[in-house]
Amino acid sequence: MCGIIGYVGPRVAHAVVVEGLRRMEYRGYDSAGVAVITAEGISLRKKAGKIANLDALLATDPIPASGTGIGHTRWATHGGPTDVNAHPHVSSNGRVALIHNGIIENFAVLRAELQAQGVEFSSETDTEVAAQLLGEGVAAGADLADAMRSVCRRLEGAFTLVAIDSTQPGRLVAARRNSPLVVGVGEGENFVASDVAAFIEFTRQAIELGQDQMVDVTADSITVTDFDGAPAASHPFEVTWDLSAAEKGGYDWFMRKEIFEQPKAVADTLLGRFTPDGALTLDELRIPEAEIRGVDKIIIVACGTAYYAGLVAKYAIEHWARIACEVEIASEFRYRDPIITGSTLVVTISQSGETADTLMAIRHAREQKAKVIAICNTNGATIPRESDAVIYTHAGPEIGVASTKGFLTQVAACYLLGLYLAQVRGSMYDDEIRHVMTELAATPPLIQQVLDSLDQITDLAARFVDTKSVLFLGRHVGYPIALEGALKLKELAYLHAEGFPAGELKHGPIALVEEGVPIFIVVPPQGRDQLHDKVVSNIQEVRARGALTIVLAEEGDEEVVPYADVLFRLPKVSTLLQPLVATVPLQMFACELATLKGYDVDQPRNLAKSVTVE
Ligand code: AGP
């Protein structure tokens, strides 16, 4: 949500800034803007809608070349997505331009205070109070950095702020609380951004800013302090992926590219997990084994797709490690006053590592003395930083708003965690763990096999372009797959889609089944007969009521054939690992259907990739 970039250096700032905004488009936004410092002061262009609208404005009303600029893509919270509410905001005295990601919770009080002093506001945003306060501060003679720190001390809520002062070309200041900010360290030029994708074209050297830190940036210097001005330690790191990983590489959509990257993403996530003597190791896990042995309950908290990965994890962890495991939507977690003790292990799952609901759940859990393990795809993001330990998924950058490789790698990481817990607690023999690990390590080519067998999916999608509702059924780990399949369709194709536990259908939802309604059914592998046979009965139940059945079943499962109107074959894997192969056709179906309907697959309406507000 909201992309932020600032640049100081010899290049044409607005060109660097607009390109950086383009690379952060995936975060979700509904307006965009840029401001630079010129000899005449701040020069500003901003426009509601996509970056293309800003491009058009810049073409008809060019902005002067400058070496200092800031830019922003806004996802509206306070005030609609209009030109006026778009960022940057310039203080009414014209001194500063400022951009913001997050929500300033005490903006109403500050706005009233400033208005009482005669300051005139031009937008409805919470952000403008920060711009006005900063403008007042520098106009009263404060140094830009001092003024920024004093603004930050007055703000409550979540914010990343970046500002420039018209009287100080070649300098910008930025600050963060509860919202991401990274510095890109170049040679004779520097960047600040919400995300390394914004400057990866120019440098892979980055600095992650900590909570309540501010950075003062020129082309040759980077000074990090806390909000009181004391020098602060920051976290330098090197970005391990390059520009090509953040580009489409010949695919029409990032999402499609990311679906096809899943075999590699899962393989990378599983890589290097054994010690030379054959024990499973999670290097990043700094929680002592004695503490892990003492865990009496696990609570997994996450949102959206990551939550569904958590539902898969519950089956695996309870089965392998024999620890009771609850899974909770992160935004609900702290409000129900969950029972947490020092023996509770909280596991959070987040692709971005910046999801505000998940972050707040972590904070609540840690206040209650629980240990927190994060499963995350983004190195150095806030969630892993605020957790006791982290297992990184190695999916590479996920740009499409709809999570695909993020999900599969989260599931893979959950399996690793489940097996590791089993190893430490002795609930499985070593050879049993090795057996599952061997099977897990064999899944990437099987995922590839599924990808190679999806020829019929475009034709299938074409049959449902006018469909209003699609249902998904599954049992056991097939249930979270059904939920994920439905979510993908809602997000991308904007149609009613729901996932159900197959056995629950007869308790109500079966009333939705009518002639021709498409129902995807995930059939478990055949070994566990009861489970398999029950789902085969469920297929018959819906087909008898006119449903069009689209069945996902493993190779060699002939029992489903008479009841499948459409049949997708899945490679043979054990039941617990089936999500790694069964999710793929559902992702692809949603991608194809949305493409056929002419929708923007990478940036579906109203959605943001990184949901940094609660
Ligand atoms: C998935 O397709 C979504 N766009 C969304 O549900 C996402 O998984 C959720 O917002 C959690 O994001 P996170 O993994 O970055 O925390």
Boltz pocket constraint, residues with backbone or C-beta under 6 A from the ligand:
constraints:
  - pocket:
      binder: B
      contacts: [[A, 303], [A, 304], [A, 305], [A, 306], [A, 349], [A, 350], [A, 351], [A, 352], [A, 353], [A, 354], [A, 355], [A, 358], [A, 401], [A, 402], [A, 403], [A, 404], [A, 491], [A, 608], [A, 609], [A, 610], [A, 611]]
      max_distance: 6.0
